[in-house]
Amino acid sequence: MGNERGGILLILLISLVVVIVLYFGLVVFLWIGVTNGTIGAAAQQGSIANINGNQSTIPLGRDGQSDTKAIDNEELDSGGAELVCVRLNGVGGARTPALDRRVARRMVGAINHIAAEGLAPLSFTWALRTTCQQRNVNPGPNLKARPGSSPHEAGSAVDVSGMSSRGDAGRIVRIMGAHDFIWLGRRDPPHFHVMPATIGEASFGAWIRKIQHLYQSGQPTGGCRGSECGS
């Protein structure tokens, strides 16, 4: 009888020890799980905060995408007006194929963009006009600004021939717009220009006066300068 009672007590003791070990094992397991979950959540939150922090330092364009172009343009446009020669298919020397350098840079970008998309190259009829040329130009069915007020006199504009008949005109307008050129549409289908505020000028009037003064002072100097009243 005594041995039987002792055996029962031993079994109970072992069972108690097993229960205690299992209990503490479960407690430790749960503690580790909670701790890891907390650390993981904290790490994830830190990662999100870091991403958001990085995004806050990136300038965004109107489409919400990163826009380093705005920074580049501001830097490249600094220094003010200057007339430079631009190779524009169709514009001969008599018409001085030149633009303000800030517009010329955008025009070259647009021409390269058009070529990259496999579209037929543009042909132009006008870029810069002197005030004399603006006075004498025959616009045909298109608009004609009074002398002293045309974007052409600011070296800001180009006229593209055949815009009314090009099957890819919509794509041309989109590409030119991506390079800051505004299209006048049906009012003047050939005409594209860059606005003064885009390149840091106060108004077309002020910009025109600067460019016409530069022309009278001998610009552009790249060998494309035509006569003042050439047509």
Residue frames as qw, qx, qy, qz and C-alpha x, y, z in Angstrom:
[[0.000, 0.886, 0.463, 0.000, 0.00, 0.00, 0.00],
 [0.311, -0.797, 0.085, 0.510, 2.81, 2.41, 0.94],
 [0.402, -0.168, 0.579, 0.689, 4.64, 1.78, -2.30],
 [0.226, 0.595, 0.683, 0.359, 1.46, 2.31, -4.30],
 [0.108, -0.937, -0.275, 0.185, 0.79, 5.63, -2.55],
 [0.388, -0.613, 0.305, 0.617, 4.37, 6.73, -3.14],
 [0.396, 0.146, 0.671, 0.609, 4.07, 5.91, -6.83],
 [0.113, 0.806, 0.555, 0.170, 0.90, 7.98, -7.17],
 [0.246, -0.893, -0.048, 0.375, 2.53, 10.96, -5.46],
 [0.445, -0.340, 0.490, 0.668, 5.53, 10.69, -7.78],
 [0.308, 0.449, 0.680, 0.492, 3.29, 10.66, -10.84],
 [0.045, -0.919, -0.391, 0.028, 1.38, 13.69, -9.55],
 [0.376, -0.739, 0.162, 0.535, 4.64, 15.52, -8.86],
 [0.419, -0.055, 0.605, 0.674, 5.96, 14.79, -12.32],
 [0.185, 0.678, 0.635, 0.320, 2.67, 15.90, -13.87],
 [0.182, -0.926, -0.211, 0.256, 2.80, 19.14, -11.88],
 [0.410, -0.521, 0.369, 0.651, 6.36, 19.81, -13.01],
 [0.358, 0.253, 0.686, 0.582, 5.36, 19.16, -16.64],
 [0.048, 0.848, 0.517, 0.108, 2.39, 21.54, -16.34],
 [0.290, -0.853, 0.009, 0.434, 4.59, 24.24, -14.79],
 [0.429, -0.270, 0.530, 0.679, 7.23, 23.83, -17.52],
 [0.266, 0.496, 0.686, 0.462, 4.58, 23.97, -20.25],
 [0.084, -0.913, -0.379, 0.127, 3.04, 27.06, -18.64],
 [0.304, -0.753, 0.205, 0.546, 6.31, 28.94, -18.49],
 [0.426, -0.001, 0.658, 0.621, 7.18, 27.77, -21.98],
 [0.187, 0.716, 0.617, 0.270, 3.89, 29.17, -23.26],
 [0.185, -0.924, -0.148, 0.301, 4.49, 32.47, -21.45],
 [0.397, -0.505, 0.427, 0.637, 7.98, 32.79, -22.93],
 [0.377, 0.288, 0.716, 0.512, 6.68, 31.92, -26.41],
 [0.081, 0.863, 0.489, 0.097, 3.95, 34.54, -26.24],
 [0.293, -0.844, 0.045, 0.447, 6.37, 37.17, -24.90],
 [0.423, -0.243, 0.562, 0.668, 8.82, 36.54, -27.77],
 [0.283, 0.523, 0.694, 0.406, 6.02, 36.74, -30.32],
 [0.054, -0.937, -0.333, 0.092, 4.68, 40.03, -28.97],
 [0.379, -0.704, 0.236, 0.553, 8.16, 41.51, -28.75],
 [0.411, -0.012, 0.646, 0.643, 9.04, 40.56, -32.32],
 [0.187, 0.712, 0.626, 0.258, 5.74, 41.90, -33.57],
 [0.169, -0.931, -0.153, 0.284, 6.32, 45.21, -31.84],
 [0.394, -0.519, 0.427, 0.627, 9.85, 45.51, -33.21],
 [0.381, 0.259, 0.716, 0.524, 8.68, 44.54, -36.69],
 [0.096, 0.859, 0.495, 0.086, 5.89, 47.09, -36.62],
 [0.263, -0.863, 0.059, 0.428, 8.27, 49.75, -35.36],
 [0.431, -0.268, 0.572, 0.644, 10.78, 48.92, -38.08],
 [0.300, 0.520, 0.689, 0.406, 8.07, 48.99, -40.73],
 [0.041, -0.939, -0.324, 0.109, 6.79, 52.33, -39.46],
 [0.365, -0.692, 0.269, 0.562, 10.33, 53.69, -39.45],
 [0.426, 0.055, 0.669, 0.606, 10.78, 52.57, -43.04],
 [0.168, 0.757, 0.583, 0.241, 7.54, 54.26, -44.09],
 [0.203, -0.923, -0.105, 0.310, 8.51, 57.43, -42.25],
 [0.438, -0.441, 0.447, 0.643, 11.88, 57.41, -44.00],
 [0.349, 0.362, 0.681, 0.532, 10.27, 57.00, -47.42],
 [0.013, 0.895, 0.440, 0.076, 7.82, 59.79, -46.70],
 [0.355, -0.795, 0.092, 0.483, 10.66, 61.92, -45.43],
 [0.435, -0.141, 0.568, 0.684, 12.58, 61.34, -48.64],
 [0.237, 0.614, 0.647, 0.386, 9.54, 62.16, -50.74],
 [0.122, -0.923, -0.296, 0.215, 9.08, 65.43, -48.93],
 [0.333, -0.641, 0.300, 0.622, 12.48, 66.59, -50.15],
 [0.374, 0.138, 0.696, 0.598, 11.72, 65.83, -53.81],
 [0.282, 0.342, -0.002, -0.896, 10.07, 68.69, -55.75],
 [0.430, 0.353, 0.831, 0.014, 6.90, 67.49, -57.42],
 [0.037, -0.032, -0.472, -0.880, 5.47, 68.57, -60.74],
 [0.549, 0.000, 0.031, -0.835, 1.81, 69.13, -61.52],
 [0.780, 0.029, -0.532, -0.329, 1.43, 65.41, -62.25],
 [0.784, -0.555, 0.185, -0.209, 2.72, 64.49, -58.79],
 [0.931, 0.128, -0.070, 0.333, 5.90, 62.95, -60.17],
 [0.549, -0.550, 0.090, 0.622, 9.41, 64.05, -59.27],
 [0.443, 0.858, 0.192, 0.175, 10.23, 67.16, -61.26],
 [0.589, -0.445, 0.149, 0.658, 13.93, 67.93, -61.45],
 [0.418, 0.525, 0.419, 0.612, 13.25, 69.67, -64.76],
 [0.143, -0.949, -0.230, -0.164, 11.97, 72.73, -62.89],
 [0.569, -0.715, 0.176, 0.366, 15.24, 72.99, -60.97],
 [0.634, 0.016, 0.449, 0.630, 17.35, 72.43, -64.09],
 [0.266, 0.735, 0.414, 0.467, 15.42, 75.03, -66.07],
 [0.285, -0.953, -0.094, 0.046, 15.76, 77.62, -63.32],
 [0.604, -0.537, 0.324, 0.492, 19.52, 77.11, -63.25],
 [0.541, 0.173, 0.545, 0.616, 19.94, 77.00, -67.03],
 [0.156, 0.826, 0.429, 0.330, 17.66, 80.00, -67.60],
 [0.388, -0.823, -0.067, 0.409, 19.68, 82.22, -65.26],
 [0.496, -0.202, 0.353, 0.767, 21.79, 84.88, -66.91],
 [0.265, 0.651, 0.127, -0.700, 19.10, 86.66, -68.88],
 [0.721, 0.638, 0.204, -0.179, 18.36, 87.18, -72.56],
 [0.229, -0.527, 0.628, 0.525, 20.76, 86.34, -75.36],
 [0.765, 0.508, -0.054, -0.393, 20.14, 85.72, -79.06],
 [0.419, -0.372, 0.792, 0.243, 21.64, 82.51, -80.42],
 [0.473, 0.317, -0.587, -0.575, 21.55, 80.81, -83.82],
 [0.656, 0.005, 0.700, -0.283, 19.39, 77.70, -84.12],
 [0.043, 0.130, -0.824, -0.550, 19.32, 75.27, -87.03],
 [0.516, 0.376, 0.537, -0.551, 15.68, 75.40, -88.09],
 [0.364, 0.176, 0.790, 0.461, 14.75, 73.56, -91.27],
 [0.201, 0.728, 0.596, 0.273, 13.19, 76.04, -93.71],
 [0.153, -0.963, -0.099, 0.200, 14.32, 79.30, -92.10],
 [0.714, 0.459, 0.006, 0.529, 16.96, 80.88, -94.32],
 [0.517, -0.140, -0.215, 0.817, 19.62, 83.39, -93.40],
 [0.021, -0.427, -0.209, -0.880, 17.59, 86.39, -94.52],
 [0.580, -0.610, -0.306, -0.444, 15.12, 85.63, -91.74],
 [0.032, -0.559, 0.637, -0.530, 17.80, 85.17, -89.04],
 [0.802, -0.245, -0.522, -0.154, 17.16, 81.65, -87.69],
 [0.253, 0.240, -0.620, 0.703, 17.69, 82.61, -84.06],
 [0.566, -0.651, -0.445, -0.241, 15.90, 82.51, -80.70],
 [0.372, -0.746, 0.396, -0.386, 16.49, 83.64, -77.16],
 [0.280, 0.382, -0.872, 0.122, 18.96, 81.06, -75.82],
 [0.369, -0.044, 0.756, -0.539, 16.46, 79.93, -73.16],
 [0.763, 0.376, 0.159, -0.502, 13.87, 79.25, -75.86],
 [0.531, 0.557, -0.608, -0.198, 16.48, 77.75, -78.21],
 [0.074, -0.295, 0.919, -0.251, 17.39, 75.15, -75.60],
 [0.582, 0.209, 0.614, -0.490, 13.74, 74.12, -75.34],
 [0.682, 0.557, -0.156, -0.447, 13.36, 74.09, -79.12],
 [0.323, 0.484, -0.811, -0.060, 16.34, 71.78, -79.56],
 [0.290, -0.086, 0.873, -0.382, 14.88, 69.53, -76.87],
 [0.678, 0.382, 0.341, -0.527, 11.55, 69.40, -78.69],
 [0.585, 0.583, -0.459, -0.329, 13.20, 68.66, -82.06],
 [0.127, 0.359, -0.918, 0.109, 15.18, 65.79, -80.50],
 [0.465, 0.093, 0.718, -0.509, 12.03, 64.52, -78.76],
 [0.713, 0.480, 0.018, -0.512, 10.11, 64.49, -82.05],
 [0.475, 0.522, -0.691, -0.156, 12.93, 62.56, -83.72],
 [0.120, -0.240, 0.912, -0.311, 13.05, 60.07, -80.82],
 [0.593, 0.254, 0.580, -0.497, 9.35, 59.31, -81.33],
 [0.430, 0.109, 0.788, 0.427, 9.96, 58.59, -85.01],
 [0.332, 0.808, 0.411, -0.259, 7.89, 61.50, -86.31],
 [0.570, 0.585, 0.213, 0.537, 8.68, 63.45, -89.47],
 [0.410, -0.222, -0.186, 0.865, 10.92, 66.45, -88.72],
 [0.108, 0.843, 0.377, -0.368, 9.40, 69.89, -88.45],
 [0.433, 0.363, 0.281, 0.776, 9.76, 72.53, -91.12],
 [0.187, -0.671, -0.361, 0.620, 9.69, 76.16, -90.03],
 [0.355, 0.752, 0.324, 0.452, 8.87, 79.46, -91.67],
 [0.006, -0.809, 0.169, -0.563, 9.81, 81.94, -88.93],
 [0.632, -0.337, -0.507, 0.481, 11.64, 82.19, -85.62],
 [0.254, -0.520, -0.178, 0.796, 13.01, 85.58, -84.53],
 [0.315, 0.746, 0.387, 0.441, 11.59, 88.66, -86.21],
 [0.246, -0.065, -0.163, 0.953, 12.89, 92.17, -85.93],
 [0.223, 0.592, 0.458, -0.624, 10.29, 94.87, -85.44],
 [0.264, 0.470, -0.416, -0.733, 10.82, 95.83, -89.09],
 [0.167, 0.026, -0.939, -0.301, 10.08, 92.26, -90.17],
 [0.082, 0.427, 0.822, -0.367, 7.02, 92.13, -87.94],
 [0.262, 0.574, 0.108, -0.768, 5.74, 95.30, -89.55],
 [0.350, 0.457, -0.528, -0.625, 6.24, 93.96, -93.08],
 [0.176, -0.055, 0.982, 0.041, 5.35, 90.28, -92.67],
 [0.597, -0.003, -0.358, -0.718, 2.45, 88.91, -94.67],
 [0.393, -0.193, 0.810, -0.390, 0.69, 86.44, -92.34],
 [0.265, -0.107, -0.848, -0.446, -1.73, 85.10, -94.93],
 [0.557, -0.508, -0.482, -0.447, -4.81, 83.69, -93.16],
 [0.645, -0.309, -0.555, 0.424, -3.06, 83.64, -89.78],
 [0.312, -0.908, -0.223, 0.168, -2.92, 86.19, -86.98],
 [0.531, 0.439, -0.130, 0.713, -0.55, 89.12, -87.13],
 [0.445, -0.697, -0.346, 0.443, 0.41, 90.92, -83.92],
 [0.176, 0.978, -0.003, 0.115, 1.09, 94.62, -84.10],
 [0.611, 0.454, -0.377, 0.528, 4.79, 95.53, -84.23],
 [0.053, -0.504, 0.502, -0.701, 6.27, 95.67, -80.75],
 [0.674, -0.252, 0.384, -0.579, 3.95, 93.00, -79.33],
 [0.892, 0.207, -0.334, -0.221, 4.75, 89.75, -81.16],
 [0.828, -0.456, 0.319, 0.069, 6.43, 86.84, -79.35],
 [0.831, 0.398, 0.084, 0.380, 8.57, 86.48, -82.48],
 [0.194, 0.848, -0.188, 0.456, 10.17, 89.82, -81.63],
 [0.564, -0.694, 0.387, -0.225, 11.17, 88.37, -78.24],
 [0.317, 0.441, -0.839, -0.038, 12.87, 85.38, -79.85],
 [0.467, -0.116, 0.714, -0.508, 10.21, 83.33, -78.10],
 [0.751, 0.361, 0.348, -0.429, 8.26, 81.90, -81.03],
 [0.159, -0.197, 0.811, 0.527, 8.47, 79.68, -84.07],
 [0.710, 0.337, 0.034, -0.618, 6.04, 79.10, -86.91],
 [0.428, -0.127, 0.881, 0.153, 5.77, 75.46, -88.04],
 [0.436, 0.262, -0.437, -0.742, 4.61, 74.92, -91.60],
 [0.510, 0.004, -0.790, -0.341, 1.92, 72.36, -92.38],
 [0.134, -0.041, 0.791, -0.596, 0.40, 72.10, -88.91],
 [0.627, 0.191, 0.166, -0.737, -3.12, 72.17, -90.37],
 [0.802, 0.320, -0.363, -0.352, -2.43, 69.15, -92.56],
 [0.181, 0.401, -0.874, 0.207, -0.11, 66.99, -90.46],
 [0.753, -0.281, -0.521, -0.288, -1.77, 63.77, -89.34],
 [0.676, -0.235, -0.526, 0.460, 0.45, 63.77, -86.26],
 [0.012, 0.646, -0.050, 0.762, -0.31, 67.39, -85.31],
 [0.691, -0.652, -0.097, -0.299, -1.75, 66.32, -81.97],
 [0.889, -0.234, -0.105, 0.380, 1.45, 64.51, -81.05],
 [0.459, 0.419, -0.060, 0.781, 3.51, 67.51, -82.16],
 [0.299, -0.723, -0.020, -0.622, 1.45, 69.80, -79.93],
 [0.844, -0.525, -0.100, -0.029, 1.89, 67.40, -77.00],
 [0.810, -0.004, -0.087, 0.580, 5.65, 67.19, -77.44],
 [0.226, 0.553, -0.025, 0.802, 6.03, 70.94, -77.89],
 [0.521, -0.719, -0.082, -0.453, 3.94, 71.46, -74.77],
 [0.892, -0.357, -0.142, 0.237, 6.24, 69.14, -72.83],
 [0.616, 0.047, -0.023, 0.786, 9.02, 71.59, -73.69],
 [0.137, -0.555, -0.340, 0.747, 7.05, 74.66, -72.53],
 [0.014, 0.003, -0.449, -0.893, 5.71, 75.80, -75.91],
 [0.395, 0.463, 0.558, -0.565, 2.12, 77.04, -76.12],
 [0.207, 0.224, 0.742, 0.597, 0.20, 76.43, -79.33],
 [0.259, 0.208, 0.105, -0.937, -2.31, 79.01, -80.56],
 [0.455, 0.333, 0.810, -0.164, -4.47, 76.35, -82.20],
 [0.414, 0.623, 0.604, 0.275, -6.98, 77.35, -84.85],
 [0.010, -0.952, -0.091, 0.292, -6.33, 81.04, -84.22],
 [0.237, 0.824, -0.495, -0.141, -2.82, 80.63, -85.66],
 [0.998, -0.031, 0.011, -0.057, -2.04, 76.96, -86.45],
 [0.729, 0.451, -0.338, 0.388, 1.69, 77.39, -87.24],
 [0.007, 0.738, -0.329, 0.589, 2.49, 79.36, -84.09],
 [0.791, -0.406, -0.397, 0.228, 4.20, 78.10, -80.91],
 [0.151, 0.720, -0.307, 0.604, 5.74, 80.32, -78.24],
 [0.560, -0.230, -0.625, 0.493, 7.16, 80.22, -74.72],
 [0.260, -0.898, -0.297, -0.195, 5.59, 82.53, -72.14],
 [0.162, 0.748, -0.365, 0.530, 7.73, 85.21, -70.44],
 [0.618, -0.598, 0.339, -0.380, 7.10, 83.90, -66.92],
 [0.999, 0.022, -0.032, 0.035, 8.36, 80.46, -67.93],
 [0.764, 0.261, -0.162, 0.567, 11.89, 81.74, -68.41],
 [0.487, -0.484, -0.315, 0.655, 11.85, 84.53, -65.82],
 [0.139, 0.216, 0.223, 0.940, 10.82, 87.56, -67.90],
 [0.161, 0.293, 0.506, -0.795, 8.26, 90.03, -66.56],
 [0.559, 0.617, 0.340, -0.437, 6.27, 90.53, -69.78],
 [0.715, 0.424, 0.404, 0.382, 6.45, 90.23, -73.54],
 [0.187, 0.969, 0.040, 0.155, 6.90, 93.99, -73.81],
 [0.387, -0.817, 0.419, 0.088, 10.00, 94.01, -71.60],
 [0.769, -0.108, 0.571, 0.266, 11.35, 90.87, -73.24],
 [0.609, 0.682, 0.311, 0.258, 10.86, 92.27, -76.75],
 [0.028, 0.983, -0.172, 0.061, 12.74, 95.44, -75.85],
 [0.576, -0.589, 0.539, 0.177, 15.69, 93.39, -74.56],
 [0.753, 0.145, 0.573, 0.289, 15.87, 91.13, -77.60],
 [0.472, 0.829, 0.212, 0.212, 15.49, 93.94, -80.13],
 [0.172, -0.932, 0.318, 0.036, 18.24, 95.87, -78.32],
 [0.674, -0.356, 0.601, 0.240, 20.48, 92.79, -78.48],
 [0.699, 0.493, 0.440, 0.274, 19.80, 92.49, -82.21],
 [0.232, 0.960, -0.007, 0.155, 20.70, 96.14, -82.74],
 [0.391, -0.801, 0.450, 0.059, 23.86, 95.51, -80.69],
 [0.275, 0.578, -0.733, -0.230, 25.02, 92.79, -83.07],
 [0.400, -0.075, 0.897, -0.171, 23.49, 89.54, -81.82],
 [0.921, -0.300, 0.229, 0.095, 23.33, 86.76, -82.77],
 [0.001, -0.803, 0.545, 0.241, 27.02, 86.26, -83.48],
 [0.688, -0.143, 0.709, 0.060, 26.92, 82.66, -84.72],
 [0.135, -0.190, 0.709, 0.666, 26.86, 83.47, -88.43],
 [0.143, 0.489, 0.846, 0.158, 23.09, 83.31, -88.95],
 [0.029, 0.613, 0.286, -0.736, 22.37, 87.02, -88.71],
 [0.380, 0.543, 0.593, 0.457, 20.22, 88.28, -91.58],
 [0.092, 0.310, 0.087, 0.942, 19.26, 91.79, -92.60],
 [0.144, 0.132, 0.559, -0.806, 17.00, 93.77, -90.29],
 [0.588, 0.336, 0.154, -0.719, 14.11, 93.85, -92.74],
 [0.155, 0.238, -0.885, -0.368, 14.83, 90.58, -94.56],
 [0.732, 0.088, 0.299, -0.607, 11.88, 88.41, -95.48]]
